[in-house]
Amino acid sequence: QVPLVESGGGLVQAGDSLRLSCAASDGTFSNAAMGWFRQAPGKEREFVAAINLSGSFTKYADSVRGRFTISRDRAKNTAYLQMNSLISEDMAVYYCAARKNVAATSDIPGGYEYWGQGTQVTVSS
């Protein structure tokens, strides 16, 4: 069973918005900080945003701060990434990740135990 499943990616024009969702199985999400990362072709996976277990603290990469918003709905076992004012540089495969049994956020891939399969975001200019 895949613990995390992303959805919501697609093809949009520059300036448009998308909302990504990350649905988690109960065991993964109920006690985990969550993060979003992205990876463009030929580049390393990079941090986008993270949210702590309670949802009281969020962290963003400088490149997306003010445009992207991370949130979570613990009742639905789902995390979200609202992406506004998309630009071509945002084009990548987006991955959600979970830190099982860890409340605090991390901005490095190695800080996360569980990963989704990724969802493609394509931005046309």
Backbone as numpy.savetxt, mean C-alpha at the origin, in Angstrom:
# Nx Ny Nz CAx CAy CAz Cx Cy Cz
-3.23 -20.50 1.22 -4.07 -19.31 1.22 -3.19 -18.07 1.22
-3.47 -17.18 0.25 -2.72 -15.94 0.18 -3.22 -15.01 1.26
-2.35 -14.55 2.14 -2.82 -13.73 3.26 -3.25 -12.33 2.88
-2.69 -11.77 1.82 -3.01 -10.41 1.40 -3.34 -10.39 -0.09
-4.41 -9.72 -0.45 -4.81 -9.63 -1.85 -5.11 -8.18 -2.19
-4.33 -7.61 -3.12 -4.55 -6.23 -3.55 -5.54 -6.18 -4.70
-6.20 -5.04 -4.82 -7.08 -4.79 -5.95 -7.19 -3.27 -6.14
-7.74 -2.88 -7.28 -7.99 -1.47 -7.53 -7.04 -0.81 -8.50
-6.02 -1.53 -8.92 -5.11 -0.95 -9.89 -5.77 -0.81 -11.25
-5.09 -0.12 -12.15 -5.63 0.05 -13.49 -4.90 1.11 -14.27
-5.49 1.47 -15.40 -4.92 2.49 -16.28 -5.68 3.80 -16.10
-4.97 4.85 -15.76 -5.59 6.16 -15.58 -4.74 7.21 -16.29
-5.31 8.39 -16.41 -4.57 9.51 -16.98 -3.92 10.32 -15.86
-2.88 11.02 -16.21 -2.23 11.90 -15.24 -3.25 12.85 -14.65
-3.20 13.00 -13.33 -4.14 13.86 -12.64 -5.34 13.13 -12.06
-5.56 11.90 -12.50 -6.68 11.10 -12.00 -6.37 10.51 -10.63
-7.36 9.82 -10.09 -7.24 9.17 -8.79 -7.54 7.69 -8.89
-6.99 6.93 -7.96 -7.27 5.52 -7.81 -7.27 5.19 -6.32
-8.05 4.20 -5.94 -7.99 3.69 -4.58 -7.65 2.21 -4.62
-6.53 1.87 -4.03 -6.13 0.49 -3.91 -6.66 -0.10 -2.61
-7.02 -1.37 -2.66 -7.48 -2.08 -1.47 -6.58 -3.27 -1.22
-6.44 -3.62 0.03 -5.65 -4.79 0.42 -6.47 -5.58 1.42
-7.02 -6.69 0.97 -7.84 -7.53 1.83 -6.97 -8.60 2.48
-7.10 -8.72 3.77 -6.25 -9.65 4.51 -7.07 -10.71 5.23
-6.47 -11.87 5.36 -7.10 -12.90 6.16 -7.02 -12.50 7.63
-7.93 -12.98 8.43 -8.01 -12.52 9.82 -6.69 -12.66 10.55
-6.04 -13.78 10.36 -4.84 -14.04 11.12 -3.71 -13.09 10.81
-3.75 -12.55 9.59 -2.66 -11.66 9.20 -2.90 -10.23 9.67
-4.14 -9.80 9.60 -4.42 -8.38 9.74 -4.74 -7.95 11.15
-5.28 -8.84 11.93 -5.85 -8.44 13.20 -4.83 -7.84 14.15
-3.56 -8.14 13.97 -2.54 -7.62 14.88 -1.29 -7.25 14.09
-1.47 -6.40 13.09 -0.34 -6.09 12.20 -0.38 -4.64 11.74
0.80 -4.02 11.73 0.95 -2.76 11.01 0.97 -3.07 9.52
0.53 -2.12 8.71 0.41 -2.37 7.28 1.23 -1.34 6.50
1.67 -1.76 5.34 2.42 -0.84 4.50 2.10 -1.05 3.03
2.38 -0.02 2.24 2.30 -0.10 0.78 3.67 0.22 0.21
4.07 -0.59 -0.75 5.31 -0.39 -1.48 5.02 -0.44 -2.97
5.95 0.01 -3.78 5.78 -0.07 -5.22 7.11 -0.39 -5.88
6.99 -0.98 -7.06 8.19 -1.33 -7.81 7.96 -1.09 -9.29
8.76 -0.22 -9.85 8.71 0.07 -11.28 9.73 -0.81 -11.99
9.55 -1.04 -13.29 10.49 -1.89 -14.04 11.93 -1.39 -13.92
12.83 -2.30 -13.57 14.23 -1.96 -13.47 14.62 -1.22 -12.22
13.68 -1.05 -11.30 13.97 -0.32 -10.06 13.72 -1.21 -8.85
14.29 -0.83 -7.74 14.06 -1.56 -6.51 12.68 -1.22 -5.93
12.20 -2.12 -5.11 10.94 -1.88 -4.43 11.13 -0.73 -3.45
10.20 0.22 -3.48 10.34 1.40 -2.63 9.11 1.60 -1.76
9.36 2.20 -0.62 8.31 2.49 0.35 7.39 3.58 -0.18
6.09 3.41 0.09 5.10 4.41 -0.29 4.43 4.98 0.96
3.83 4.11 1.77 3.09 4.58 2.94 2.95 3.43 3.93
2.73 3.79 5.20 2.52 2.78 6.23 1.56 3.32 7.28
0.89 2.40 7.97 -0.05 2.78 9.01 0.12 1.80 10.17
0.05 2.32 11.39 0.26 1.44 12.53 -1.01 0.63 12.83
-0.91 -0.21 13.82 -2.00 -1.13 14.12 -3.30 -0.40 14.45
-3.21 0.63 15.26 -4.42 1.33 15.68 -4.93 2.31 14.63
-4.10 2.64 13.67 -4.49 3.63 12.67 -4.20 5.06 13.09
-3.57 5.22 14.23 -3.32 6.56 14.76 -2.08 7.22 14.19
-1.24 6.44 13.52 0.00 6.99 12.99 0.18 6.52 11.55
0.54 7.45 10.69 0.83 7.14 9.30 2.15 7.76 8.89
2.77 7.16 7.89 4.04 7.65 7.37 4.01 7.56 5.86
4.63 8.54 5.20 4.61 8.59 3.75 5.99 8.87 3.18
6.22 8.35 1.99 7.40 8.75 1.24 7.23 10.20 0.80
8.34 10.90 0.70 8.27 12.31 0.32 7.60 12.49 -1.05
7.79 11.52 -1.92 7.27 11.65 -3.29 5.75 11.57 -3.37
5.10 11.05 -2.32 3.65 10.90 -2.38 2.93 11.68 -1.30
3.67 12.25 -0.37 3.03 12.97 0.73 2.20 14.12 0.19
0.97 14.21 0.70 0.05 15.24 0.24 -0.84 14.79 -0.92
-0.47 13.70 -1.57 -1.27 13.18 -2.67 -1.90 11.83 -2.34
-1.20 11.03 -1.56 -1.68 9.69 -1.21 -2.12 9.67 0.26
-3.10 8.82 0.55 -3.56 8.64 1.92 -3.74 7.15 2.21
-3.10 6.69 3.26 -3.27 5.30 3.68 -4.28 5.26 4.82
-5.09 4.21 4.83 -6.08 4.05 5.89 -6.34 2.56 6.07
-7.08 2.24 7.11 -7.42 0.84 7.34 -8.79 0.75 8.00
-9.48 -0.34 7.72 -10.75 -0.64 8.33 -10.60 -2.00 8.99
-10.38 -2.01 10.28 -10.09 -3.26 10.97 -11.30 -4.18 10.96
-12.49 -3.63 10.94 -13.69 -4.47 10.91 -13.79 -5.24 9.60
-13.26 -4.66 8.54 -13.29 -5.31 7.22 -11.97 -6.00 6.89
-11.02 -5.93 7.80 -9.69 -6.52 7.55 -9.10 -6.02 6.23
-9.23 -4.73 6.00 -8.80 -4.17 4.73 -8.01 -2.88 4.96
-6.96 -2.73 4.19 -6.20 -1.48 4.16 -6.39 -0.83 2.79
-6.27 0.48 2.77 -6.51 1.22 1.53 -5.35 2.19 1.25
-5.21 2.49 -0.02 -4.28 3.54 -0.43 -5.02 4.41 -1.45
-5.44 5.58 -1.00 -6.08 6.54 -1.89 -4.99 7.35 -2.57
-4.99 7.32 -3.89 -3.96 8.00 -4.67 -4.60 9.08 -5.53
-4.26 10.31 -5.26 -4.79 11.45 -6.01 -3.68 12.11 -6.82
-4.08 12.88 -7.81 -3.14 13.64 -8.63 -2.00 12.75 -9.13
-2.37 11.63 -9.70 -1.36 10.68 -10.16 -0.51 11.27 -11.28
0.76 10.92 -11.24 1.72 11.36 -12.25 2.42 10.14 -12.83
3.13 10.32 -13.92 3.75 9.19 -14.60 4.75 8.47 -13.70
5.38 9.22 -12.80 6.34 8.61 -11.89 5.70 7.65 -10.88
4.39 7.70 -10.75 3.68 6.79 -9.85 3.42 5.43 -10.48
3.70 5.29 -11.75 3.42 4.05 -12.45 4.34 2.95 -11.95
3.72 1.85 -11.46 4.47 0.75 -10.87 3.49 -0.36 -10.48
4.06 -1.48 -10.05 3.26 -2.50 -9.37 3.24 -2.14 -7.89
2.06 -2.08 -7.32 1.90 -1.71 -5.92 1.62 -2.96 -5.09
2.34 -3.06 -3.98 2.22 -4.20 -3.09 1.81 -3.74 -1.70
0.90 -4.47 -1.08 0.67 -4.22 0.33 1.42 -5.26 1.14
1.71 -4.92 2.38 2.50 -5.78 3.24 2.03 -5.64 4.68
2.26 -6.67 5.46 1.82 -6.69 6.85 2.95 -7.10 7.77
3.01 -6.45 8.93 3.95 -6.80 9.99 3.17 -7.53 11.08
3.14 -8.87 10.99 2.32 -9.64 11.91 2.81 -9.45 13.34
1.86 -9.18 14.22 2.15 -9.03 15.64 3.08 -7.86 15.96
3.11 -6.88 15.05 3.90 -5.67 15.28 3.00 -4.47 15.08
2.96 -3.58 16.05 2.05 -2.44 15.98 2.66 -1.27 15.22
3.98 -1.11 15.29 4.63 0.06 14.71 4.89 -0.12 13.22
5.02 1.01 12.53 5.26 0.98 11.08 6.73 0.77 10.77
7.00 0.45 9.53 8.36 0.35 9.01 8.36 0.86 7.58
9.48 1.44 7.16 9.56 1.92 5.78 10.56 1.12 4.95
10.91 -0.06 5.41 11.80 -0.92 4.64 11.10 -2.25 4.35
11.31 -2.82 3.17 10.64 -4.07 2.83 10.93 -5.20 3.81
12.15 -5.24 4.32 12.52 -6.30 5.24 11.79 -6.25 6.56
11.08 -5.18 6.81 10.33 -5.06 8.04 8.96 -5.72 7.99
8.61 -6.28 6.84 7.29 -6.87 6.66 7.40 -8.36 6.39
6.49 -9.09 6.99 6.51 -10.55 6.89 5.62 -11.07 5.76
4.50 -10.43 5.54 3.54 -10.91 4.55 3.38 -9.90 3.42
3.24 -10.43 2.20 3.11 -9.60 1.02 1.98 -10.09 0.14
1.34 -9.13 -0.55 0.36 -9.48 -1.56 1.04 -9.75 -2.88
0.24 -10.07 -3.88 0.77 -10.41 -5.19 1.03 -9.19 -6.06
0.52 -8.06 -5.65 0.74 -6.81 -6.39 -0.39 -6.47 -7.33
-0.58 -5.18 -7.57 -1.56 -4.70 -8.53 -0.92 -3.58 -9.35
-1.13 -3.62 -10.66 -0.47 -2.69 -11.57 -1.20 -1.36 -11.63
-0.46 -0.30 -11.51 -0.98 1.06 -11.71 -0.24 1.66 -12.90
-1.00 2.02 -13.92 -0.43 2.62 -15.12 -0.99 4.02 -15.29
-0.11 4.98 -15.47 -0.52 6.38 -15.61 -0.09 6.88 -16.98
-1.05 7.30 -17.77 -0.73 7.83 -19.10 -0.72 9.36 -19.03
0.23 9.93 -19.73 0.35 11.39 -19.70 -0.24 12.02 -20.95
